[in-house]
């Protein structure tokens, strides 16, 4: 059974509902997220390559516009990303 954190919150909302949106703009082939993001959204469908918070690279395949994907990422990588209009929520 799920247990709340110290503030009585459950699951992925334990750290609060995302309140900041950052449009992805690449510098040197990557976008470093200010602190880890909580969600990723795209405006044009495609894959999104990310560096996870543990330093491992991962490809999120075929993300669709209008959906919010719950995923913590430290960076969005330009190489391997086909989706455009990417926004990260923190």
Secondary structure, DSSP 8 states (H G I E B T S, - for coil): -----TTS--GGGGG-----EEE---BTTEEE-SS--SEEE-SB-EEEEEEETTS-EEEEEEE-TT--EE--EEEEESTT---BS-EEE-
